[in-house]
Amino acid sequence: MRFLVAGASACNLASSKLVVTSFNSTYFVRFNSQSFNITSSWSPMSSVDFCASREAKVKHKWMEYQGVNNWDGLLDPLDEDLKSEILRYGSFVQAAYRSFDFNTSSPGYGSCKFEREMVLTRCGLENCGYKVTKNLRATCGVQMPNWIERAPSWVTTRSSWIGYVAVCDDKDVIARLGRRDVVIAIRGTATCLEWIENLRTTLAPLQKCHVDHQLMVETGFLSLYMSQTDTCPSLRDTLKDEVARIIEMYGDEPLSITITGHSLGAALGTLAAHDINSSLKDLPLITVISFGGPRVGNNCFSKSLETDGIRILRIVNSNDVITKIPGFIINHSSKRNTLVPYGDGMAGWIRKRVHDTKWLYADVGKELRLCCNNPPSFNVGNIATCHDLKTYLELVDGIASSTCPLKDKAKKVLHGTEHEKRLLFR
């Protein structure tokens, strides 16, 4: 996501004036008296796929690379085989972006451009050893005003293709990985209604937890995960049915489930990991590899993921603002949790007020933090570039440890060219 809103509440669209126009993958929005531009989480200017330059042989340590020990000793310095695995999973997310039809003038806008059997082949992953078994769609659950029906069809597209499930079916790749791997790849925000869901940043109950606590997650993410139409099942139901089918088919052999996504896809992937683990039995190890994901839920939600043994590797660029929103976070650095909004302490009475407004979030999983020694200035172009999936993959490939300088290639991507910035943000 690239829309920088912290602490925005749900929108009363019925009594508001919303004007949206589009050019390429950028939306120009006027909401009441405010104007702003929002851009897809994936930029056509960075459409060249980035793939790992080496294949890691992880057969004997695959559970460590999937996070069974919470990646202890593997992140700083970054283990070379783990780096290759991160880049490999990033290429599956790239395929989700490249397969999506971004063209708002196309009759197929919001759908997958390729036949299911050809998704990986058309995205340059024909030799990856996986086959796509299920397409995934997400549905916006916001109740829109009647006048929205007069808007162009791309504005009112409620259900969109958002990713896929793929199963490793190549015996040589299975031997190299040490198990049969199931990948769930989810793209980031792309449609107008997905952006509206992103604005619904207050927390909503997921389910009852303890007497005084609830599992709570961002309202918009939960809506996209749970909503359905008469012709399109929810993302939740599709994923649960497909994972149950795969487990029944391959449950007698070593198996792993790896959920990977960027931006919105990282948030939905985290929700899916929790839901699948809570709903199905006899599950293998579930791992989430997230790139540039926003915050998803509250402290109770974070603790539930940890208690259930769901392993999350949260890859964060220090210069990416999206990883610092929405809401406020809990700082676990001291014995007593303290509220930290963007790194600053907060008085107790303000803490209670924020808690009451349902903006109190907590980070999840294990963090792999990426940064460069000479960060670019925070103009609009660089903020967008810092969130781009290709930037993340370049940074992962270019970094060795928390103190190691980046390769020149990664710095070049971060800074970008003035021509690219003008095209993307004009």
C-alpha positions as CSV (number, residue, x, y, z in Angstrom):
1,M,0.0,0.0,0.0
2,R,1.1,3.5,-0.6
3,F,-1.7,5.6,0.9
4,L,-0.2,7.2,4.0
5,V,-3.1,7.5,6.5
6,A,-2.5,6.8,10.2
7,G,-5.4,6.4,12.4
8,A,-8.1,7.0,9.9
9,S,-11.6,5.8,10.9
10,A,-14.2,4.1,8.7
11,C,-15.6,6.3,6.0
12,N,-19.3,7.3,5.9
13,L,-19.5,7.0,2.1
14,A,-23.2,7.5,1.9
15,S,-22.9,11.1,3.0
16,S,-19.6,11.9,1.4
17,K,-18.5,13.0,-2.1
18,L,-16.0,10.7,-3.7
19,V,-14.5,11.4,-7.1
20,V,-12.0,9.0,-8.6
21,T,-10.1,9.0,-11.9
22,S,-7.3,6.7,-13.1
23,F,-4.2,6.7,-15.1
24,N,-2.2,3.5,-15.5
25,S,-1.9,2.2,-11.9
26,T,-2.4,5.5,-10.2
27,Y,-5.8,6.7,-8.9
28,F,-6.5,10.4,-8.5
29,V,-9.0,10.8,-5.6
30,R,-11.0,13.7,-4.3
31,F,-12.8,12.8,-1.1
32,N,-15.0,15.7,0.1
33,S,-12.5,18.7,0.2
34,Q,-9.3,16.6,0.2
35,S,-7.4,15.5,-2.8
36,F,-4.7,12.9,-3.1
37,N,-3.1,10.3,-5.4
38,I,-2.8,6.6,-4.6
39,T,-0.8,4.1,-6.4
40,S,-0.8,0.4,-6.7
41,S,1.5,-1.5,-4.4
42,W,3.4,-2.7,-7.4
43,S,4.7,-0.3,-10.0
44,P,4.9,-1.1,-13.8
45,M,8.2,0.8,-13.7
46,S,9.6,-2.1,-11.7
47,S,8.1,-4.9,-13.8
48,V,11.3,-6.9,-14.3
49,D,11.1,-10.0,-12.2
50,F,13.8,-10.5,-9.6
51,C,14.7,-14.1,-8.9
52,A,17.3,-15.7,-6.6
53,S,20.6,-16.2,-8.4
54,R,21.3,-19.5,-6.6
55,E,19.2,-22.4,-5.5
56,A,19.5,-23.3,-1.8
57,K,19.8,-26.9,-0.9
58,V,17.7,-26.8,2.3
59,K,16.8,-30.5,2.6
60,H,18.4,-31.2,6.0
61,K,17.6,-27.8,7.5
62,W,14.3,-26.9,5.9
63,M,12.4,-26.6,9.2
64,E,15.0,-24.1,10.5
65,Y,14.5,-22.0,7.3
66,Q,10.8,-22.3,7.8
67,G,11.2,-20.8,11.3
68,V,10.8,-23.7,13.6
69,N,13.4,-22.1,15.9
70,N,12.2,-18.6,15.1
71,W,15.2,-18.1,12.7
72,D,17.6,-17.8,15.6
73,G,21.1,-17.3,14.4
74,L,20.1,-17.0,10.7
75,L,19.2,-13.3,10.3
76,D,22.3,-11.3,11.4
77,P,24.3,-12.1,9.4
78,L,21.7,-13.2,7.0
79,D,22.2,-16.9,6.1
80,E,22.8,-17.3,2.4
81,D,20.4,-20.2,2.0
82,L,17.7,-18.4,3.9
83,K,18.3,-15.4,1.7
84,S,17.8,-17.5,-1.4
85,E,14.5,-18.9,0.0
86,I,13.2,-15.4,0.8
87,L,14.0,-14.3,-2.8
88,R,12.3,-17.4,-4.1
89,Y,9.1,-16.8,-2.2
90,G,9.3,-13.1,-3.3
91,S,9.3,-14.3,-6.9
92,F,5.9,-16.0,-6.3
93,V,4.5,-12.7,-5.1
94,Q,5.9,-11.0,-8.2
95,A,4.0,-13.5,-10.3
96,A,0.8,-12.5,-8.5
97,Y,1.4,-8.9,-9.5
98,R,2.4,-9.7,-13.1
99,S,-0.7,-11.9,-13.6
100,F,-3.2,-9.2,-12.4
101,D,-4.9,-7.1,-15.1
102,F,-4.3,-3.5,-14.0
103,N,-5.7,-2.0,-17.2
104,T,-8.8,-0.1,-16.2
105,S,-10.0,0.1,-19.8
106,S,-9.8,-3.7,-20.3
107,P,-12.9,-5.9,-20.0
108,G,-10.8,-8.2,-17.8
109,Y,-9.8,-5.5,-15.3
110,G,-9.4,-7.0,-11.9
111,S,-9.0,-10.6,-13.1
112,C,-6.0,-12.8,-13.9
113,K,-4.5,-12.3,-17.3
114,F,-3.5,-15.9,-17.7
115,E,-5.1,-19.4,-17.5
116,R,-4.5,-21.0,-14.1
117,E,-2.1,-23.6,-15.5
118,M,0.0,-20.9,-17.3
119,V,0.4,-18.3,-14.4
120,L,3.9,-19.4,-13.4
121,T,5.1,-20.1,-16.9
122,R,3.9,-16.7,-18.2
123,C,5.7,-15.0,-15.3
124,G,9.1,-16.7,-16.0
125,L,8.8,-19.4,-13.3
126,E,8.2,-22.4,-15.6
127,N,11.1,-24.3,-14.0
128,C,10.2,-23.6,-10.3
129,G,8.7,-27.0,-9.8
130,Y,5.3,-25.8,-8.6
131,K,1.8,-25.9,-10.2
132,V,-1.0,-23.5,-9.5
133,T,-4.0,-25.4,-8.0
134,K,-6.4,-22.6,-7.1
135,N,-7.0,-19.0,-8.0
136,L,-7.9,-16.6,-5.1
137,R,-10.3,-13.7,-5.1
138,A,-11.0,-11.1,-2.5
139,T,-14.2,-9.1,-2.1
140,C,-14.8,-5.6,-0.7
141,G,-17.5,-5.6,2.0
142,V,-18.0,-1.8,2.2
143,Q,-21.6,-0.8,1.7
144,M,-21.4,1.7,-1.1
145,P,-23.9,4.6,-1.8
146,N,-26.4,4.2,-4.6
147,W,-24.7,7.0,-6.7
148,I,-21.6,4.8,-7.0
149,E,-23.4,2.8,-9.6
150,R,-23.0,5.7,-12.0
151,A,-19.2,5.5,-11.7
152,P,-17.0,3.6,-14.2
153,S,-17.0,-0.2,-13.8
154,W,-13.4,-0.2,-12.6
155,V,-14.4,2.0,-9.6
156,T,-17.1,-0.4,-8.5
157,T,-15.2,-3.7,-9.1
158,R,-16.1,-5.5,-5.8
159,S,-14.3,-8.8,-6.3
160,S,-10.8,-9.1,-7.8
161,W,-8.2,-11.8,-8.4
162,I,-5.7,-11.4,-5.6
163,G,-3.3,-14.4,-5.8
164,Y,-3.1,-18.2,-6.0
165,V,-2.3,-21.5,-4.3
166,A,0.6,-23.5,-5.8
167,V,1.9,-27.0,-4.8
168,C,5.4,-28.3,-5.4
169,D,5.0,-31.3,-7.8
170,D,8.5,-31.8,-9.1
171,K,10.3,-34.7,-7.5
172,D,13.8,-33.0,-7.9
173,V,12.6,-29.8,-6.2
174,I,10.8,-31.8,-3.5
175,A,14.1,-33.6,-2.9
176,R,16.0,-30.4,-2.7
177,L,13.5,-28.8,-0.4
178,G,13.2,-31.9,1.8
179,R,9.4,-31.8,1.7
180,R,6.4,-30.9,-0.5
181,D,5.8,-27.2,-0.2
182,V,2.5,-25.4,-0.6
183,V,2.7,-21.7,-1.5
184,I,-0.1,-19.2,-1.0
185,A,1.0,-16.0,-2.8
186,I,-1.1,-12.7,-2.4
187,R,-0.5,-9.4,-4.1
188,G,-0.9,-6.0,-2.6
189,T,-3.5,-3.3,-3.1
190,A,-4.6,-2.7,-6.6
191,T,-8.3,-1.7,-7.0
192,C,-10.2,1.4,-5.9
193,L,-12.4,-0.5,-3.4
194,E,-9.4,-2.3,-1.9
195,W,-8.0,1.2,-1.2
196,I,-11.3,2.1,0.5
197,E,-11.0,-1.0,2.7
198,N,-7.5,0.1,3.6
199,L,-8.9,3.3,5.1
200,R,-11.0,1.4,7.6
201,T,-8.1,1.2,10.1
202,T,-10.0,0.8,13.4
203,L,-9.7,-2.7,15.0
204,A,-12.6,-5.1,14.8
205,P,-13.1,-8.3,16.9
206,L,-12.0,-11.5,15.4
207,Q,-13.1,-13.8,18.2
208,K,-13.4,-13.9,22.0
209,C,-10.1,-14.5,23.8
210,H,-9.8,-14.0,27.5
211,V,-12.3,-12.3,29.9
212,D,-11.0,-8.8,29.3
213,H,-9.4,-9.3,25.9
214,Q,-10.4,-9.9,22.4
215,L,-8.5,-10.9,19.3
216,M,-8.9,-7.8,17.1
217,V,-7.7,-7.1,13.6
218,E,-7.9,-4.2,11.2
219,T,-11.5,-3.7,10.0
220,G,-10.7,-3.4,6.3
221,F,-8.4,-6.4,6.1
222,L,-11.0,-8.5,7.9
223,S,-13.6,-7.3,5.5
224,L,-11.6,-8.3,2.4
225,Y,-10.8,-11.7,3.9
226,M,-14.4,-12.5,5.0
227,S,-16.7,-10.9,2.4
228,Q,-18.4,-12.8,-0.3
229,T,-21.0,-12.3,-3.1
230,D,-23.6,-14.6,-4.6
231,T,-21.1,-15.6,-7.3
232,C,-17.8,-15.3,-5.5
233,P,-16.9,-17.1,-2.2
234,S,-14.9,-15.4,0.4
235,L,-11.1,-15.5,0.4
236,R,-11.4,-17.3,3.7
237,D,-13.6,-20.1,2.4
238,T,-11.6,-20.6,-0.7
239,L,-8.3,-20.9,1.2
240,K,-9.7,-23.2,3.9
241,D,-11.2,-25.6,1.3
242,E,-8.1,-25.7,-0.8
243,V,-5.7,-26.2,2.1
244,A,-8.0,-29.0,3.5
245,R,-8.0,-30.7,0.1
246,I,-4.2,-30.5,-0.2
247,I,-3.6,-31.9,3.3
248,E,-6.0,-34.8,2.6
249,M,-4.1,-35.5,-0.6
250,Y,-0.5,-35.2,0.7
251,G,-0.9,-35.4,4.5
252,D,1.1,-38.7,4.7
253,E,4.4,-37.0,3.5
254,P,6.5,-34.2,4.8
255,L,4.6,-31.0,4.0
256,S,4.9,-27.3,4.7
257,I,2.5,-24.3,4.1
258,T,4.3,-21.1,3.2
259,I,2.1,-17.9,2.9
260,T,3.8,-15.0,1.2
261,G,2.6,-11.6,0.3
262,H,3.5,-7.9,-0.1
263,S,1.7,-5.0,1.5
264,L,-2.0,-5.8,1.7
265,G,-1.0,-9.3,0.7
266,A,1.2,-9.6,3.8
267,A,-1.7,-8.5,6.0
268,L,-4.2,-10.9,4.4
269,G,-1.5,-13.7,4.6
270,T,-1.1,-13.2,8.3
271,L,-4.9,-13.3,8.8
272,A,-5.1,-16.5,6.7
273,A,-2.3,-18.2,8.7
274,H,-4.2,-17.6,11.9
275,D,-7.6,-18.7,10.5
276,I,-6.3,-21.8,8.8
277,N,-4.5,-22.9,12.0
278,S,-7.6,-22.2,14.0
279,S,-10.0,-24.0,11.7
280,L,-8.2,-27.1,10.4
281,K,-6.6,-30.1,12.1
282,D,-3.4,-32.1,11.5
283,L,-1.7,-29.2,9.9
284,P,2.0,-29.0,9.0
285,L,4.2,-26.1,9.9
286,I,2.7,-22.8,8.7
287,T,5.1,-20.0,7.8
288,V,4.4,-16.5,6.7
289,I,7.1,-14.6,4.7
290,S,5.8,-11.0,4.5
291,F,7.3,-8.1,2.6
292,G,6.4,-4.5,3.6
293,G,3.3,-5.4,5.5
294,P,1.3,-3.0,7.6
295,R,0.2,-3.8,11.1
296,V,-2.6,-6.3,11.3
297,G,-4.0,-6.7,14.8
298,N,-3.8,-6.0,18.5
299,N,-1.5,-7.6,21.2
300,C,-3.9,-10.4,21.8
301,F,-3.8,-11.3,18.1
302,S,0.0,-11.2,18.1
303,K,0.2,-13.4,21.2
304,S,-2.3,-15.9,19.7
305,L,-0.1,-16.3,16.6
306,E,3.0,-17.0,18.8
307,T,1.2,-19.4,21.1
308,D,-0.2,-21.4,18.1
309,G,3.3,-21.8,16.7
310,I,2.7,-19.9,13.5
311,R,6.1,-18.6,12.3
312,I,6.1,-15.2,10.7
313,L,9.2,-13.6,9.1
314,R,8.3,-9.9,8.7
315,I,10.7,-8.2,6.3
316,V,10.7,-4.5,6.9
317,N,12.5,-1.6,5.1
318,S,13.3,1.0,7.7
319,N,12.5,3.7,5.2
320,D,9.1,2.2,4.3
321,V,6.3,4.2,6.1
322,I,3.7,1.6,5.4
323,T,5.2,-0.8,7.9
324,K,4.7,1.8,10.6
325,I,0.9,2.1,10.1
326,P,-2.0,1.9,11.0
327,G,-2.5,3.0,14.6
328,F,-0.1,2.8,17.5
329,I,2.0,-0.2,18.7
330,I,2.9,-1.9,21.9
331,N,6.6,-1.7,22.8
332,H,7.8,-5.0,24.4
333,S,11.3,-3.8,25.3
334,S,10.4,-3.4,28.9
335,K,8.7,-5.6,31.5
336,R,5.7,-3.3,31.4
337,N,4.2,-2.7,28.0
338,T,4.2,0.9,27.0
339,L,2.4,2.5,24.1
340,V,4.7,3.9,21.4
341,P,3.2,6.0,18.6
342,Y,5.9,6.1,15.9
343,G,8.6,5.5,18.5
344,D,7.7,8.1,21.1
345,G,6.4,7.5,24.6
346,M,2.8,8.4,25.6
347,A,1.1,9.3,28.8
348,G,-1.3,6.9,30.5
349,W,-4.4,8.9,29.9
350,I,-3.6,9.2,26.2
351,R,-2.9,5.5,26.1
352,K,-6.4,4.8,27.4
353,R,-8.0,7.1,25.0
354,V,-6.2,5.5,22.1
355,H,-7.2,2.1,23.4
356,D,-10.8,3.2,23.4
357,T,-10.6,4.4,19.8
358,K,-9.4,0.9,18.8
359,W,-6.1,2.0,17.2
360,L,-3.8,0.0,19.5
361,Y,-1.9,-2.4,17.4
362,A,1.0,-4.8,17.9
363,D,3.7,-6.1,15.5
364,V,3.8,-9.8,14.8
365,G,6.5,-12.4,14.3
366,K,10.2,-12.1,13.8
367,E,11.5,-9.0,12.1
368,L,14.2,-8.9,9.4
369,R,14.9,-5.2,9.1
370,L,16.5,-3.8,6.0
371,C,18.1,-0.4,5.7
372,C,20.8,1.4,3.8
373,N,23.6,3.4,5.3
374,N,22.8,6.4,3.2
375,P,19.0,6.5,3.1
376,P,17.3,8.6,0.3
377,S,15.5,11.8,1.2
378,F,11.8,11.3,2.0
379,N,10.3,12.9,-1.0
380,V,7.2,11.4,-2.6
381,G,9.1,9.4,-5.2
382,N,11.4,7.8,-2.7
383,I,8.6,6.9,-0.2
384,A,6.9,5.0,-3.1
385,T,10.2,3.3,-4.1
386,C,10.9,2.2,-0.5
387,H,7.7,0.3,-0.5
388,D,8.0,-1.4,-3.9
389,L,8.4,-5.2,-3.8
390,K,11.3,-5.1,-6.2
391,T,13.1,-2.7,-3.8
392,Y,12.6,-5.2,-1.0
393,L,14.0,-8.1,-3.0
394,E,17.0,-6.0,-4.1
395,L,17.7,-5.1,-0.5
396,V,17.5,-8.7,0.7
397,D,19.9,-9.7,-2.1
398,G,22.3,-6.9,-1.3
399,I,22.5,-7.1,2.5
400,A,24.7,-9.4,4.5
401,S,24.2,-8.2,8.0
402,S,22.9,-5.2,10.0
403,T,26.2,-3.5,9.7
404,C,27.1,-4.4,6.1
405,P,26.7,-1.7,3.4
406,L,24.3,-2.4,0.5
407,K,25.4,-3.3,-2.9
408,D,25.4,-0.4,-5.4
409,K,22.6,-2.1,-7.2
410,A,20.3,-1.9,-4.2
411,K,21.2,1.8,-3.7
412,K,20.4,2.5,-7.3
413,V,16.9,1.0,-7.0
414,L,16.2,3.0,-3.8
415,H,17.2,6.3,-5.4
416,G,15.5,5.4,-8.7
417,T,15.7,7.8,-11.7
418,E,14.0,11.1,-11.9
419,H,12.3,9.9,-15.1
420,E,10.7,7.0,-13.3
421,K,9.4,9.2,-10.5
422,R,7.9,11.7,-12.9
423,L,6.1,9.0,-14.8
424,L,4.8,7.3,-11.7
425,F,3.6,10.4,-9.8
426,R,2.6,12.9,-12.5
